[in-house]
């Protein structure tokens, strides 16, 4: 089985798939008040309609990836809450996963990731904790009306290693 090494996320290596911002340590020019610093629009994207904030809990396992999903009309946001997360992604393709192009990234706890429209991915995975708690940000009901999940053939499965 092919192995994919998870690497630390950087602006350069994640650029083909989306963007991110460490929410607890943002960079750039803030708008400052007497007791606050506000960093506007560090992660942004258009969404039509209402937005949904959906908690997800993912158990630690052997990190073998057997399926992938994509959304044709929207980006997806993921914010790991209690642990660093592993996020696997692959370039957009015409309805068939491209696991041979998959990459995996280690995303620090508290770092908001925006996955671009049509990028292959699946649930984030915990690095250290037995259960990763994260927040998924999508337009309401995306899971019901714009989520294509494809089970891969066993020959295409891959394992993420640290």
DOMAR-945739 format. One record per residue: residue number from 1; z, x, y of N, C-alpha, C, O in turn. Coordinates in pm, 1 decimal, m for minus. Layout:
% residues N
[node NUM, [Z, X, Y], [Z, X, Y], [Z, X, Y], [Z, X, Y]]
...
//
This chain:
% residues 162
[node 1, [0.0, 84.9, m118.1], [0.0, 0.0, 0.0], [0.0, 89.0, 123.9], [71.7, 188.8, 130.9]]
[node 2, [m80.5, 51.0, 219.2], [m88.8, 125.8, 344.3], [42.0, 111.8, 420.6], [105.0, 6.1, 419.4]]
[node 3, [81.8, 219.1, 486.5], [200.8, 216.2, 569.9], [160.2, 235.8, 715.9], [70.3, 313.9, 747.2]]
[node 4, [227.8, 163.8, 803.2], [206.9, 174.7, 947.4], [338.7, 218.5, 1008.0], [439.9, 149.9, 993.9]]
[node 5, [337.9, 332.2, 1075.3], [460.1, 383.4, 1137.3], [481.2, 315.1, 1271.7], [392.2, 314.5, 1356.8]]
[node 6, [599.0, 257.8, 1289.8], [633.8, 196.3, 1418.1], [666.0, 307.0, 1517.6], [742.7, 398.5, 1487.8]]
[node 7, [606.6, 297.7, 1635.7], [627.6, 397.3, 1740.8], [689.3, 330.8, 1863.1], [677.4, 209.7, 1881.8]]
[node 8, [754.6, 410.2, 1945.0], [814.4, 359.3, 2068.6], [703.6, 302.6, 2158.1], [599.9, 366.0, 2177.8]]
[node 9, [726.6, 185.3, 2210.5], [629.6, 120.7, 2297.6], [621.3, 195.0, 2430.8], [723.3, 232.2, 2488.9]]
[node 10, [498.0, 216.1, 2478.6], [474.4, 271.5, 2611.8], [364.8, 189.1, 2678.1], [292.1, 116.2, 2610.7]]
[node 11, [353.2, 200.6, 2808.4], [248.5, 127.1, 2879.5], [110.6, 165.9, 2827.1], [22.1, 81.2, 2814.7]]
[node 12, [92.9, 293.6, 2796.5], [m37.8, 341.5, 2751.1], [m71.4, 292.3, 2610.9], [m181.8, 243.0, 2587.6]]
[node 13, [23.6, 305.2, 2515.9], [m13.0, 269.9, 2378.8], [m16.4, 118.8, 2354.9], [m80.3, 73.2, 2260.1]]
[node 14, [51.0, 40.8, 2438.8], [50.5, m103.7, 2419.6], [m54.7, m175.1, 2505.8], [m79.3, m294.0, 2485.9]]
[node 15, [m116.1, m105.5, 2599.9], [m211.2, m166.6, 2693.6], [m321.9, m249.5, 2628.0], [m356.6, m354.2, 2682.4]]
[node 16, [m379.0, m209.0, 2514.7], [m484.5, m292.7, 2454.6], [m434.5, m428.2, 2403.6], [m514.4, m518.0, 2377.1]]
[node 17, [m303.3, m442.4, 2390.0], [m247.5, m563.2, 2329.3], [m169.8, m650.9, 2426.6], [m148.8, m769.1, 2399.4]]
[node 18, [m126.7, m594.6, 2540.2], [m48.1, m671.7, 2634.7], [28.5, m582.8, 2729.7], [m13.6, m471.1, 2759.8]]
[node 19, [140.9, m632.8, 2776.6], [224.1, m559.0, 2872.2], [370.7, m586.8, 2840.5], [402.1, m670.0, 2755.4]]
[node 20, [459.7, m516.5, 2909.8], [601.7, m536.0, 2885.2], [681.9, m488.1, 3004.5], [630.9, m417.6, 3091.6]]
[node 21, [810.0, m528.0, 3007.0], [902.4, m483.5, 3110.2], [1043.0, m478.5, 3053.0], [1090.9, m577.5, 2997.5]]
[node 22, [1110.3, m363.4, 3065.9], [1251.6, m358.9, 3026.8], [1333.4, m435.4, 3130.8], [1357.3, m385.1, 3240.5]]
[node 23, [1375.5, m555.3, 3096.7], [1438.4, m644.9, 3193.1], [1571.7, m593.4, 3247.4], [1611.4, m630.0, 3358.1]]
[node 24, [1640.9, m509.2, 3171.0], [1768.5, m455.8, 3219.0], [1751.0, m327.5, 3298.9], [1844.9, m282.5, 3364.5]]
[node 25, [1632.3, m268.2, 3294.2], [1603.0, m146.3, 3369.2], [1462.0, m152.0, 3425.0], [1380.9, m64.9, 3393.6]]
[node 26, [1429.8, m251.7, 3507.0], [1294.5, m263.0, 3560.0], [1263.5, m148.9, 3656.9], [1353.6, m88.7, 3715.2]]
[node 27, [1137.0, m121.3, 3672.4], [1094.1, m17.2, 3765.6], [1013.4, m80.2, 3877.8], [975.4, m197.1, 3871.6]]
[node 28, [988.4, m0.9, 3979.3], [909.2, m48.8, 4091.8], [996.5, m93.4, 4207.3], [1119.2, m84.3, 4202.4]]
[node 29, [932.1, m140.8, 4309.0], [998.8, m180.6, 4431.8], [1064.1, m317.8, 4416.8], [994.9, m415.5, 4388.4]]
[node 30, [1195.9, m327.2, 4435.3], [1262.2, m457.5, 4428.0], [1274.7, m521.3, 4566.6], [1266.4, m454.1, 4669.4]]
[node 31, [1294.5, m650.8, 4565.6], [1338.0, m721.5, 4684.8], [1490.0, m720.0, 4677.5], [1547.5, m765.7, 4578.8]]
[node 32, [1556.2, m667.8, 4781.7], [1700.8, m646.2, 4773.9], [1776.4, m735.0, 4870.5], [1734.8, m758.3, 4984.0]]
[node 33, [1887.9, m783.0, 4821.7], [1983.1, m855.7, 4904.0], [2114.4, m780.6, 4903.7], [2122.9, m669.0, 4852.3]]
[node 34, [2215.2, m840.5, 4960.1], [2345.4, m774.0, 4968.7], [2403.9, m742.2, 4831.1], [2464.0, m636.6, 4811.6]]
[node 35, [2386.3, m832.9, 4737.1], [2445.9, m810.7, 4604.8], [2343.3, m818.4, 4490.7], [2381.9, m828.0, 4374.2]]
[node 36, [2214.0, m814.2, 4522.6], [2115.3, m825.8, 4414.9], [1991.7, m740.6, 4442.0], [1962.5, m702.8, 4555.4]]
[node 37, [1921.5, m712.4, 4334.9], [1786.7, m655.3, 4339.7], [1700.0, m747.7, 4254.9], [1733.0, m775.9, 4139.8]]
[node 38, [1589.5, m794.6, 4311.7], [1500.1, m887.4, 4244.5], [1365.8, m817.9, 4224.3], [1305.4, m769.8, 4320.2]]
[node 39, [1319.6, m812.7, 4100.3], [1193.8, m746.6, 4065.9], [1092.6, m854.1, 4027.1], [1086.2, m893.0, 3910.5]]
[node 40, [1013.9, m902.3, 4122.2], [925.9, m1016.3, 4094.7], [805.5, m980.7, 4007.0], [748.2, m872.2, 4016.9]]
[node 41, [770.3, m1074.6, 3922.4], [644.3, m1074.0, 3848.4], [618.4, m948.1, 3766.8], [505.8, m898.4, 3764.0]]
[node 42, [720.4, m896.3, 3700.7], [701.6, m775.8, 3619.0], [621.6, m805.7, 3492.9], [552.6, m717.8, 3441.2]]
[node 43, [629.9, m928.7, 3442.9], [544.7, m976.5, 3334.5], [492.2, m1110.7, 3382.6], [570.5, m1198.7, 3418.4]]
[node 44, [362.4, m1127.1, 3383.9], [307.9, m1253.2, 3433.8], [183.4, m1292.3, 3355.9], [120.2, m1209.7, 3290.1]]
[node 45, [150.4, m1418.5, 3364.9], [31.0, m1470.7, 3300.4], [19.1, m1618.6, 3328.9], [119.3, m1686.1, 3352.7]]
[node 46, [m101.4, m1668.9, 3326.5], [m125.0, m1810.7, 3351.8], [m91.0, m1893.2, 3229.1], [m119.1, m1853.6, 3116.0]]
[node 47, [m30.7, m2007.4, 3253.1], [m2.6, m2103.5, 3146.3], [m35.7, m2241.3, 3202.3], [4.1, m2275.9, 3313.5]]
[node 48, [m109.2, m2319.1, 3123.4], [m143.1, m2454.8, 3162.8], [m39.6, m2548.1, 3101.1], [m16.4, m2544.3, 2980.3]]
[node 49, [21.7, m2630.5, 3182.6], [118.6, m2726.1, 3132.0], [259.5, m2671.0, 3130.1], [292.1, m2576.5, 3202.0]]
[node 50, [342.6, m2731.6, 3046.7], [484.0, m2696.2, 3038.5], [504.4, m2574.2, 2951.2], [426.6, m2547.8, 2859.6]]
[node 51, [609.9, m2500.4, 2980.6], [642.4, m2380.6, 2904.3], [761.2, m2409.5, 2813.3], [851.5, m2485.2, 2848.9]]
[node 52, [759.5, m2348.3, 2696.2], [869.0, m2364.9, 2601.8], [938.3, m2231.8, 2575.5], [873.0, m2128.2, 2563.3]]
[node 53, [1069.2, m2235.4, 2567.0], [1150.1, m2118.7, 2532.3], [1211.4, m2149.1, 2396.8], [1295.6, m2238.0, 2384.7]]
[node 54, [1169.4, m2075.6, 2295.1], [1208.4, m2106.5, 2157.7], [1281.6, m1989.6, 2094.2], [1222.6, m1883.0, 2076.5]]
[node 55, [1408.1, m2006.6, 2059.5], [1480.3, m1900.0, 1989.5], [1423.4, m1880.1, 1849.0], [1379.2, m1975.4, 1784.7]]
[node 56, [1425.2, m1756.6, 1803.1], [1384.5, m1724.3, 1666.4], [1488.7, m1629.9, 1608.3], [1540.8, m1543.1, 1678.3]]
[node 57, [1518.7, m1647.1, 1480.7], [1608.9, m1558.0, 1407.5], [1530.8, m1504.6, 1288.2], [1480.9, m1581.9, 1206.5]]
[node 58, [1520.3, m1372.0, 1278.4], [1440.3, m1309.5, 1173.4], [1529.1, m1216.0, 1092.5], [1591.3, m1125.1, 1147.5]]
[node 59, [1534.7, m1238.7, 961.3], [1616.5, m1156.8, 872.7], [1549.2, m1022.6, 844.1], [1426.7, m1012.4, 838.3]]
[node 60, [1631.7, m921.1, 826.6], [1583.9, m788.4, 788.5], [1531.8, m794.5, 644.7], [1595.5, m854.4, 558.0]]
[node 61, [1416.1, m732.5, 619.3], [1360.6, m728.8, 485.0], [1287.0, m596.9, 463.4], [1316.3, m497.9, 530.4]]
[node 62, [1192.9, m595.0, 371.7], [1121.3, m471.4, 338.3], [1005.3, m440.0, 434.2], [936.2, m339.7, 416.0]]
[node 63, [983.9, m522.6, 533.4], [882.0, m503.3, 637.5], [739.4, m495.1, 581.6], [656.4, m419.6, 632.1]]
[node 64, [712.8, m572.0, 478.8], [577.1, m580.0, 426.2], [509.1, m698.4, 493.9], [556.5, m811.7, 485.6]]
[node 65, [398.4, m671.0, 560.4], [326.4, m773.1, 638.0], [218.5, m834.0, 549.3], [129.2, m764.7, 500.5]]
[node 66, [228.8, m966.0, 529.4], [139.4, m1038.0, 439.0], [55.6, m1142.9, 511.3], [m32.0, m1205.1, 451.2]]
[node 67, [82.3, m1162.6, 640.1], [12.2, m1265.5, 717.3], [10.7, m1224.6, 864.1], [86.5, m1137.5, 906.8]]
[node 68, [m76.4, m1288.8, 939.7], [m82.8, m1265.9, 1084.7], [m126.6, m1396.0, 1151.9], [m185.3, m1483.9, 1088.8]]
[node 69, [m96.6, m1405.7, 1280.2], [m134.2, m1524.3, 1357.3], [m193.6, m1482.2, 1490.6], [m177.3, m1368.8, 1535.6]]
[node 70, [m263.8, m1577.8, 1552.9], [m312.5, m1556.7, 1688.9], [m319.9, m1691.8, 1759.0], [m316.7, m1797.2, 1695.4]]
[node 71, [m329.9, m1686.3, 1892.0], [m344.1, m1805.6, 1975.0], [m471.7, m1788.2, 2057.2], [m490.4, m1684.3, 2120.7]]
[node 72, [m559.0, m1887.8, 2056.9], [m688.1, m1873.5, 2124.9], [m682.3, m1902.4, 2274.0], [m772.9, m1863.5, 2347.5]]
[node 73, [m577.4, m1970.1, 2320.3], [m577.2, m2011.5, 2460.9], [m461.2, m1957.2, 2542.9], [m452.2, m1985.8, 2662.3]]
[node 74, [m372.9, m1880.3, 2482.5], [m255.7, m1838.2, 2558.1], [m201.8, m1705.0, 2510.4], [m225.3, m1662.6, 2397.2]]
[node 75, [m130.5, m1641.7, 2597.7], [m51.5, m1523.3, 2563.7], [81.5, m1571.0, 2508.1], [115.6, m1688.9, 2516.9]]
[node 76, [156.8, m1476.3, 2450.0], [290.2, m1508.0, 2398.2], [390.2, m1406.6, 2450.0], [362.4, m1286.7, 2452.9]]
[node 77, [505.9, m1454.5, 2490.7], [613.0, m1366.1, 2534.0], [721.0, m1358.3, 2427.7], [753.0, m1458.4, 2363.5]]
[node 78, [777.7, m1239.0, 2408.8], [887.9, m1221.0, 2314.6], [993.2, m1132.0, 2380.3], [961.7, m1025.8, 2433.8]]
[node 79, [1117.8, m1176.6, 2375.4], [1229.3, m1101.8, 2432.8], [1336.8, m1081.6, 2325.6], [1405.9, m1177.0, 2289.9]]
[node 80, [1352.2, m958.4, 2273.3], [1458.4, m933.7, 2175.5], [1594.8, m936.1, 2243.4], [1613.5, m875.3, 2348.8]]
[node 81, [1689.3, m1005.9, 2183.0], [1818.7, m1027.7, 2246.7], [1929.5, m938.0, 2192.4], [2004.4, m879.2, 2270.5]]
[node 82, [1941.5, m926.4, 2061.1], [2057.1, m856.7, 2004.7], [2024.9, m723.9, 1936.6], [2115.7, m656.4, 1888.2]]
[node 83, [1898.8, m685.7, 1931.8], [1858.6, m564.0, 1860.7], [1722.9, m520.5, 1915.4], [1650.0, m599.6, 1975.4]]
[node 84, [1691.0, m394.3, 1893.6], [1552.7, m352.8, 1915.7], [1468.5, m426.9, 1812.7], [1517.9, m463.7, 1706.1]]
[node 85, [1340.5, m448.7, 1845.0], [1254.9, m519.6, 1750.2], [1132.2, m436.0, 1718.6], [1091.1, m349.5, 1795.9]]
[node 86, [1075.5, m464.4, 1603.2], [947.4, m407.4, 1564.5], [845.3, m517.8, 1581.4], [864.2, m629.6, 1533.4]]
[node 87, [737.2, m485.6, 1650.0], [630.9, m582.2, 1674.0], [501.8, m522.5, 1621.5], [462.5, m413.4, 1662.8]]
[node 88, [435.4, m593.0, 1530.8], [305.1, m544.1, 1484.9], [196.1, m628.2, 1548.7], [209.4, m749.7, 1563.8]]
[node 89, [89.2, m561.8, 1585.5], [m24.5, m626.3, 1651.4], [m153.3, m562.9, 1599.8], [m153.4, m451.0, 1548.4]]
[node 90, [m261.6, m636.4, 1614.6], [m394.7, m585.5, 1583.5], [m491.7, m650.1, 1681.8], [m464.0, m758.0, 1734.2]]
[node 91, [m604.8, m585.4, 1707.1], [m699.8, m639.1, 1805.0], [m751.3, m777.3, 1768.0], [m751.8, m816.1, 1651.2]]
[node 92, [m794.1, m849.5, 1868.5], [m855.6, m979.9, 1847.7], [m980.3, m962.9, 1760.8], [m1049.8, m861.5, 1768.9]]
[node 93, [m1007.3, m1063.3, 1678.0], [m1127.4, m1064.2, 1595.0], [m1166.0, m1209.5, 1572.2], [m1092.7, m1300.5, 1610.8]]
[node 94, [m1278.7, m1230.7, 1511.0], [m1332.8, m1366.0, 1496.0], [m1270.3, m1441.1, 1378.9], [m1337.9, m1470.2, 1280.2]]
[node 95, [m1140.9, m1472.4, 1390.0], [m1074.9, m1556.8, 1292.1], [m1031.2, m1490.1, 1163.6], [m969.7, m1554.8, 1078.7]]
[node 96, [m1061.3, m1362.6, 1147.1], [m1020.4, m1288.8, 1027.5], [m933.5, m1172.4, 1070.8], [m974.4, m1093.0, 1155.6]]
[node 97, [m814.1, m1160.7, 1014.1], [m726.8, m1049.4, 1053.0], [m793.4, m913.8, 1028.7], [m881.2, m900.1, 943.5]]
[node 98, [m750.2, m815.9, 1104.4], [m800.7, m679.2, 1089.8], [m680.8, m587.3, 1063.2], [m646.0, m504.5, 1147.4]]
[node 99, [m617.9, m602.0, 945.7], [m496.0, m526.5, 917.2], [m516.7, m375.7, 918.4], [m422.4, m300.4, 942.6]]
[node 100, [m637.9, m331.6, 892.7], [m665.5, m188.0, 896.4], [m653.1, m131.4, 1036.8], [m645.9, m9.6, 1053.3]]
[node 101, [m650.5, m217.1, 1138.8], [m635.9, m174.1, 1278.4], [m496.3, m203.6, 1333.4], [m469.9, m182.8, 1451.8]]
[node 102, [m408.2, m251.6, 1247.5], [m273.4, m289.2, 1292.1], [m194.7, m167.8, 1340.6], [m206.8, m57.7, 1287.0]]
[node 103, [m114.7, m191.3, 1442.4], [m21.6, m92.6, 1494.6], [114.9, m159.7, 1505.2], [124.8, m282.0, 1514.3]]
[node 104, [219.8, m77.6, 1503.9], [355.4, m131.9, 1513.6], [430.4, m57.9, 1623.1], [417.4, 63.6, 1638.3]]
[node 105, [509.2, m133.2, 1699.1], [581.1, m78.6, 1813.7], [729.0, m112.2, 1804.3], [767.3, m220.7, 1760.3]]
[node 106, [810.6, m17.6, 1846.1], [954.4, m41.2, 1858.9], [978.9, m82.0, 2004.0], [949.3, m6.9, 2097.0]]
[node 107, [1032.9, m200.5, 2021.2], [1056.4, m257.6, 2153.7], [1207.3, m265.5, 2174.7], [1277.2, m328.6, 2095.4]]
[node 108, [1258.3, m202.5, 2280.2], [1403.9, m204.5, 2302.7], [1457.7, m345.2, 2329.4], [1389.6, m429.7, 2387.5]]
[node 109, [1581.1, m367.6, 2285.7], [1652.8, m491.6, 2315.6], [1647.2, m514.6, 2466.6], [1668.5, m421.7, 2544.5]]
[node 110, [1618.7, m637.7, 2507.7], [1613.3, m671.1, 2649.1], [1480.4, m642.1, 2715.4], [1468.0, m658.1, 2836.8]]
[node 111, [1381.0, m600.0, 2639.7], [1248.5, m568.2, 2694.4], [1153.2, m683.3, 2663.8], [1124.6, m711.7, 2547.5]]
[node 112, [1104.9, m748.7, 2767.8], [1012.7, m861.5, 2752.7], [872.3, m809.9, 2726.0], [819.7, m727.8, 2801.1]]
[node 113, [811.8, m859.2, 2617.3], [675.6, m821.7, 2580.7], [584.1, m941.3, 2599.8], [619.3, m1054.2, 2565.5]]
[node 114, [467.7, m915.7, 2654.1], [363.6, m1018.2, 2665.2], [247.6, m975.1, 2576.6], [184.6, m872.3, 2601.4]]
[node 115, [219.4, m1054.3, 2473.0], [106.4, m1028.5, 2384.4], [m13.6, m1105.7, 2439.0], [m5.1, m1226.6, 2460.6]]
[node 116, [m124.0, m1036.9, 2460.9], [m243.4, m1101.0, 2516.6], [m299.3, m1208.9, 2423.6], [m273.0, m1208.6, 2303.4]]
[node 117, [m375.1, m1299.1, 2480.1], [m444.1, m1404.3, 2406.7], [m529.0, m1344.2, 2295.2], [m596.7, m1243.4, 2315.3]]
[node 118, [m525.2, m1406.2, 2178.4], [m608.5, m1374.5, 2061.6], [m568.3, m1247.8, 1986.5], [m633.9, m1211.9, 1888.8]]
[node 119, [m462.9, m1179.6, 2029.4], [m415.4, m1061.1, 1957.7], [m342.0, m1106.1, 1831.8], [m258.6, m1196.5, 1836.8]]
[node 120, [m373.3, m1042.8, 1718.8], [m304.6, m1072.2, 1592.8], [m161.6, m1020.2, 1597.8], [m137.1, m910.5, 1647.9]]
[node 121, [m68.7, m1096.9, 1547.0], [72.7, m1059.4, 1542.6], [143.2, m1155.2, 1446.8], [78.8, m1241.6, 1387.3]]
[node 122, [271.7, m1141.2, 1431.7], [353.4, m1239.5, 1361.4], [493.6, m1225.1, 1416.9], [510.1, m1167.9, 1524.6]]
[node 123, [591.2, m1272.4, 1350.8], [728.5, m1267.4, 1401.3], [773.9, m1122.8, 1421.2], [735.2, m1033.7, 1345.5]]
[node 124, [855.9, m1100.4, 1523.1], [914.0, m967.5, 1541.4], [1014.1, m940.8, 1429.3], [1066.6, m1033.9, 1368.1]]
[node 125, [1039.8, m813.5, 1403.4], [1131.1, m774.4, 1295.8], [1247.6, m694.7, 1352.6], [1230.7, m622.6, 1450.9]]
[node 126, [1366.8, m706.7, 1291.6], [1481.7, m628.8, 1340.1], [1468.8, m481.3, 1303.8], [1413.2, m446.5, 1199.6]]
[node 127, [1520.5, m395.7, 1390.1], [1526.7, m252.9, 1361.0], [1653.6, m221.7, 1282.7], [1647.0, m157.1, 1178.1]]
[node 128, [1769.7, m266.6, 1331.7], [1897.7, m227.6, 1272.1], [1981.5, m345.6, 1223.6], [2043.1, m337.8, 1117.3]]
[node 129, [1984.6, m452.9, 1298.8], [2069.3, m567.4, 1265.0], [2015.3, m642.0, 1143.7], [1896.2, m634.5, 1113.4]]
[node 130, [2102.5, m713.5, 1075.1], [2059.8, m794.2, 959.9], [1974.0, m912.5, 1003.9], [1888.3, m958.8, 928.6]]
[node 131, [1997.2, m961.5, 1126.3], [1918.2, m1071.3, 1181.8], [1885.6, m1037.1, 1326.8], [1974.9, m1007.7, 1406.2]]
[node 132, [1757.5, m1041.2, 1360.1], [1712.5, m1024.8, 1499.0], [1709.0, m1163.0, 1562.7], [1650.3, m1256.4, 1508.0]]
[node 133, [1772.7, m1175.1, 1679.5], [1761.8, m1296.6, 1760.1], [1671.6, m1262.4, 1877.6], [1693.4, m1163.2, 1947.2]]
[node 134, [1570.9, m1344.7, 1899.0], [1476.0, m1320.7, 2007.1], [1436.0, m1454.0, 2069.0], [1459.1, m1560.4, 2011.5]]
[node 135, [1376.5, m1446.3, 2186.0], [1325.5, m1564.0, 2255.1], [1172.8, m1555.8, 2256.2], [1115.6, m1455.2, 2298.1]]
[node 136, [1107.5, m1662.2, 2209.8], [962.2, m1673.5, 2211.8], [925.6, m1762.9, 2329.9], [982.0, m1871.1, 2346.4]]
[node 137, [831.2, m1717.5, 2411.6], [788.6, m1794.6, 2528.5], [640.8, m1828.5, 2512.2], [555.4, m1740.1, 2505.5]]
[node 138, [612.8, m1958.4, 2506.0], [476.8, m2010.1, 2488.1], [464.5, m2144.1, 2559.4], [566.1, m2206.8, 2589.6]]
[node 139, [342.4, m2189.5, 2587.1], [329.1, m2327.3, 2631.9], [387.0, m2420.0, 2524.4], [378.9, m2390.7, 2405.2]]
[node 140, [445.1, m2531.0, 2567.6], [503.9, m2625.7, 2472.9], [404.3, m2661.5, 2362.9], [285.5, m2681.4, 2388.3]]
[node 141, [455.1, m2669.2, 2241.8], [380.9, m2713.5, 2122.9], [266.2, m2622.3, 2081.3], [180.1, m2664.5, 2004.2]]
[node 142, [262.6, m2498.2, 2130.2], [157.3, m2405.8, 2088.2], [157.0, m2389.7, 1937.1], [51.0, m2382.0, 1875.0]]
[node 143, [275.3, m2384.5, 1878.5], [287.5, m2369.9, 1732.9], [217.1, m2483.1, 1659.2], [180.9, m2466.7, 1542.7]]
[node 144, [196.6, m2598.3, 1724.5], [134.0, m2713.4, 1660.3], [m14.3, m2728.3, 1694.0], [m89.5, m2788.4, 1617.3]]
[node 145, [m57.2, m2673.0, 1810.1], [m195.1, m2699.9, 1850.2], [m279.4, m2575.7, 1880.3], [m398.7, m2588.8, 1908.0]]
[node 146, [m220.9, m2455.9, 1875.7], [m300.2, m2334.6, 1899.7], [m235.6, m2215.0, 1829.5], [m207.4, m2113.0, 1892.4]]
[node 147, [m213.1, m2228.3, 1702.3], [m152.8, m2119.9, 1624.9], [m224.1, m2111.8, 1490.6], [m203.1, m2195.4, 1402.7]]
[node 148, [m307.1, m2012.3, 1476.2], [m378.1, m1991.2, 1351.1], [m306.3, m1882.1, 1273.3], [m301.4, m1767.1, 1316.9]]
[node 149, [m250.7, m1918.0, 1158.3], [m183.0, m1822.9, 1070.6], [m272.0, m1800.3, 949.7], [m317.8, m1895.3, 886.1]]
[node 150, [m296.1, m1672.2, 918.4], [m382.3, m1637.3, 805.9], [m303.7, m1550.8, 708.6], [m251.8, m1445.5, 745.7]]
[node 151, [m295.2, m1596.1, 583.2], [m236.3, m1514.1, 477.4], [m339.9, m1410.1, 436.1], [m455.2, m1443.1, 408.5]]
[node 152, [m297.3, m1285.0, 432.2], [m388.6, m1177.5, 395.7], [m392.3, m1160.3, 243.9], [m296.2, m1192.5, 174.0]]
[node 153, [m503.6, m1109.5, 194.9], [m512.9, m1074.2, 53.9], [m417.5, m958.5, 27.6], [m392.0, m877.0, 116.2]]
[node 154, [m365.0, m951.4, m94.4], [m266.5, m848.6, m127.0], [m317.4, m708.3, m96.6], [m238.6, m622.3, m57.1]]
[node 155, [m445.1, m683.2, m113.5], [m501.5, m550.6, m86.1], [m491.8, m513.1, 61.9], [m502.1, m395.6, 97.0]]
[node 156, [m472.1, m612.7, 148.5], [m463.9, m588.2, 293.2], [m320.9, m582.8, 345.8], [m299.3, m552.7, 463.2]]
[node 157, [m223.3, m611.6, 260.5], [m84.0, m604.4, 304.2], [m53.5, m462.6, 348.0], [m112.3, m366.4, 298.4]]
[node 158, [39.3, m451.1, 441.5], [85.0, m319.0, 482.4], [234.6, m322.2, 508.5], [292.6, m427.1, 536.3]]
[node 159, [295.3, m205.3, 498.9], [438.8, m194.1, 520.3], [464.0, m115.2, 647.9], [402.8, m10.9, 671.4]]
[node 160, [554.5, m166.4, 729.5], [592.1, m96.8, 852.1], [709.7, m5.9, 820.3], [808.9, m48.7, 761.4]]
[node 161, [697.1, 121.2, 860.4], [804.4, 217.0, 839.4], [850.8, 270.0, 974.9], [776.8, 267.5, 1073.2]]
[node 162, [974.1, 317.5, 977.6], [1027.7, 375.4, 1101.4], [1014.6, 526.7, 1097.0], [1053.8, 594.9, 1191.8]]
//
